[in-house]
Amino acid sequence: MDTNSSGLQKATFGGGCFWCTEAFFLGLKGVVKVESGYSGGKVKNPTYKEVCSGLTGHAEVIQITYDLAVVSYSDLLEVFWNTHDPTTLNRQGADQGTQYRSVVYYNDEQQKKIAEDYKKQLEVSHTFKDAIVTEISPLTTFYPAEDYHQNYFALNQNAGYCQYVIRPKVEKFKKQFIVKLK
């Protein structure tokens, strides 16, 4: 697992707009930090404008630093799978393009196996009506997004996108995962 000197681990997910996904994971017990960024593309140190063009190959992602003693990688995957639509290719809601693809970037073989097994369970149980298109790929490089993207929902709650798109999703998330919240 990807760890640092304090024993914390990292997980990297793309589930559409990183402003939404960041807001979910920041509220979970055991999550120490969530950073919005870009991964999976061919351009080094991309800007938001470049990623939004769809030409970099990068997805909008979040990188979660978490304490495995409090929250498991499987718990994080449960939130990931349940807070976006993993059956729409390169789209989440009104956001369209490869930068909004559903993706799990794994740090090691253990994360890969857990993610693939979880996806298989969802497919076998027919949890989703349509086929799951979520990509499961190795994390090569994570590029942090510009500062104004970090903690976006908390800092911009009165903005229209936050009021009408993110807030309803966060409220639904809080009801669904109440026992896992800080």
N, C-alpha and C positions, 0 to 999 in steps of 0.2 A: 504494500500500500504506500501511497505517497504521504509521507509524514514529515514533520519538522522536529526540531529539537525538543519541543514540549509534548510530543506524542500526538498531536492533532493530525487529522487526515483531511484529504481533499477529494471532492467529487465535482464533476463538471457536466452540466446539463444544458441543452437548448430546447426550449419549449415555446418558441414564439418570441414575442417582445420581451427583452430582459427586464424591463421595468415591472412587468407583471410577475414573472417568475421570482425575481429578487424579493418582492414583497411577501410572497408565500414563505420562503425559506428563512427569512429574517426572524419570523415569529416562532420558529420551532425550538423546543428544548434541545440543548446540545449543539446548536449551531452557533459558532463563535463569530463568523464573518461570512458575508456574501458579497462577492465582487462581480459586477457586470463586465462583460468583455466579449472578445471575439476569438473564434477558433475554427480550425478545419479548412482554412483557405491557403492560398499560395502567396499572398502579399504580406510582407513583414510590416509590423506596426501600423496596421490599417487605421484609418479614421472612420468615424461613424458615417460620414458622407460617402466614403469609398465602399463601406460594407453595404449601405443602403442601395448602392447602384446595382448590387447583385453580381458584380464582375470580379470580386476578390475571392469568391468561393467560401468565405467565412460565414459562420452562423453567429447570431447573437446568442451568447451563452452566459451562464452564471457559474462562478467557481465558488463552491461552498467549503469553508473550513469548519470541521465539526469534530466533536469529542466522541470517539467511538464508545467510551464508557457510558455515554448518555443516550446516544442515538446511533442506530446501525445504518449501514449503507442501504440495506433493504428498506428501512423506514424512509430514507430519503427517496428511494425509487418509488415507494408507494405514493408519496406526495407528488413526485414528478408525473407519474402515470395518470394520477387523478386530477391534475390541475391544468391539463391541456388536452387537446384532441390529437392523439398519436396516429390517427387514421387519415389525416389530411396531408397530402404531399406538398411541402413548401408553402404552407399556409396555416395561420392561426387567426380565426375570426376574419377581420377585414385586412389584416397584414398578409401580404403575398410576396413570395420570392424565396430563393434558396436560403437567404439569411434568416428566415423564420422556420426552418426545418426542425423537425423533432429529432433530437440526437442525444445519445449518451456517449460521452467521451470517457473511456476508462483509463485508469492509471497503471493497472497491472492485471495479471491473469485472474486473480480472485474477483476483482470488480467486474471484469468481462463475464466471467461465469455467472455471477449473481445477476447481472443485468440480462444476460441471454436467457437464464432460467426463468426470471420474472416475466420476461416478454413471452416466453413459451407458455407459461401458466395462464397468462391473459388470453393468449390465442386459443388454447385448449378449452378454456372455460367460456369462450365466446363473450367475454366481458364487453367487447366492443362489437357493434353490428358489422362494421367494415374491417378490412384487413389492416393490421398495424404496419405503418411504414417507417417507424422510428429506426434511425441508423444507430448502430452500436459500433464505435470505432475507437482506436487508440488515441489518446490525447498526445498531440505532438507539441504544440505550443499554445499557450494561453496569453492573449494580449489584453491587458486591462483597457476598458473603455475610458473615454474622457471623464474627468471629475464630475461634470454636471449630470452624468448618467448614474452615478453611485447614490444609493439610498433615495432613488428618484421619487418613489411614491410618498415616503415619509416627508420629504422636503417640498413636495409640490401637490399636496392633497387638494388644494382648491383649483388646480388646473383642470380644464374640461376633460382631457383624456383620463386623468386620475379619477375624477368624479363619476364619469359615465362608463368607463371601461374597466379600470383596475379595481375601484372600490367594490362594485358588486361581486367580482371574483374573489376578492379578499374576504368579504363577509361570508360568502358561501364556504370558502376554505376554512374559516374559523369555526363554523358550525360543524363541518365534516371532521375536523381534526382537533377538536377542543381538548382532548386528553394529551395531545402532543405539543400544546402551545406553552410558551414561557409564561 
